[in-house]
Amino acid sequence: MSDLYGLDNEMNIEASNTGFEEVKQEPEKPKRKPFHYWRVSGKDYKLKLTTAMIGRLESKYRTNMLTLVSDGGIPPLSIMLTIIQAAIAPWEHGIAYQDVQKLYDRWLEEGGNQMELFTEVLMPTLAVSGFFTEKQAASMMENLKDVDELL
């Protein structure tokens, strides 16, 4: 009866306690947040870059996304709004660049500013899109806030 279970006999393996180390499961990594939300006029807009959208942006600007956002400070507003358009498009079908500009204008009226757009909207969007960890994003944003205070 004991020959019914396992393949020890077929593989000429003797049962022993040596040579086998129990595999310990590593604790599960915390999952990345599915989206970053941008609240404008009481509505939350989902933001996350898909691989297809990242490819489109890199083709449009002929450079890597990280180069776009980390090359010498804050990127131009037009680039940030284009990235936001790419991040919002899968969930707000047919959203045009002018629509994103209008959202930004409303957000400004509610007290936002260009530095906050970068630190509180764009960088967290890149974090949920897999460009870096939230801890790395927080560190970079802290450095940017320090620079902003100096200005």
CORLIN-V929647 format. One record per backbone hydrogen bond with DSSP energy under -0.5 kcal/mol. CO is the residue of the C=O (numbers start at 1). NH is the residue of the N-H. E is the energy in kcal/mol with one decimal. If there is no record, write none. Layout:
co->CO nh->NH e->E
co->CO nh->NH e->E
This chain:
co->1 nh->4 e->-1.8
co->2 nh->5 e->-0.8
co->7 nh->11 e->-2.0
co->8 nh->13 e->-2.7
co->9 nh->12 e->-1.0
co->19 nh->21 e->-0.5
co->20 nh->22 e->-0.5
co->22 nh->24 e->-0.6
co->36 nh->47 e->-2.3
co->37 nh->39 e->-0.6
co->38 nh->40 e->-0.6
co->38 nh->45 e->-2.3
co->40 nh->43 e->-1.9
co->43 nh->40 e->-2.6
co->43 nh->45 e->-0.5
co->45 nh->38 e->-2.4
co->47 nh->36 e->-2.3
co->50 nh->54 e->-2.5
co->51 nh->55 e->-2.3
co->52 nh->56 e->-2.0
co->53 nh->57 e->-2.5
co->54 nh->58 e->-2.7
co->55 nh->59 e->-2.2
co->56 nh->60 e->-2.6
co->57 nh->61 e->-2.6
co->58 nh->62 e->-1.1
co->58 nh->63 e->-0.9
co->64 nh->68 e->-1.7
co->65 nh->69 e->-1.7
co->66 nh->70 e->-1.7
co->67 nh->71 e->-1.0
co->70 nh->72 e->-1.5
co->76 nh->79 e->-0.5
co->76 nh->80 e->-2.1
co->77 nh->81 e->-2.8
co->78 nh->82 e->-1.7
co->79 nh->83 e->-2.4
co->80 nh->84 e->-2.3
co->81 nh->85 e->-2.4
co->82 nh->86 e->-2.2
co->83 nh->87 e->-2.1
co->84 nh->88 e->-2.1
co->85 nh->89 e->-1.9
co->86 nh->90 e->-0.5
co->87 nh->48 e->-1.6
co->88 nh->91 e->-1.6
co->88 nh->92 e->-1.9
co->92 nh->95 e->-1.6
co->96 nh->100 e->-1.7
co->97 nh->101 e->-2.2
co->98 nh->102 e->-2.1
co->99 nh->103 e->-2.3
co->100 nh->104 e->-2.5
co->101 nh->105 e->-2.4
co->102 nh->106 e->-2.5
co->103 nh->107 e->-2.6
co->104 nh->108 e->-2.5
co->105 nh->109 e->-2.0
co->106 nh->110 e->-1.3
co->107 nh->112 e->-2.3
co->108 nh->111 e->-1.9
co->113 nh->117 e->-2.1
co->114 nh->118 e->-1.8
co->115 nh->119 e->-2.8
co->116 nh->120 e->-3.2
co->116 nh->121 e->-0.7
co->117 nh->121 e->-0.9
co->117 nh->122 e->-2.9
co->118 nh->123 e->-2.5
co->121 nh->125 e->-1.5
co->122 nh->126 e->-2.3
co->123 nh->127 e->-2.1
co->124 nh->128 e->-2.3
co->125 nh->129 e->-1.1
co->126 nh->131 e->-2.3
co->127 nh->130 e->-1.4
co->133 nh->137 e->-2.4
co->134 nh->138 e->-2.6
co->135 nh->139 e->-2.1
co->136 nh->140 e->-2.5
co->137 nh->141 e->-2.7
co->138 nh->142 e->-2.3
co->139 nh->143 e->-2.0
co->140 nh->144 e->-2.1
co->141 nh->145 e->-2.4
co->142 nh->146 e->-2.0
co->143 nh->147 e->-1.9
co->144 nh->148 e->-2.6
co->145 nh->149 e->-2.2
co->146 nh->150 e->-1.3
co->147 nh->151 e->-1.4
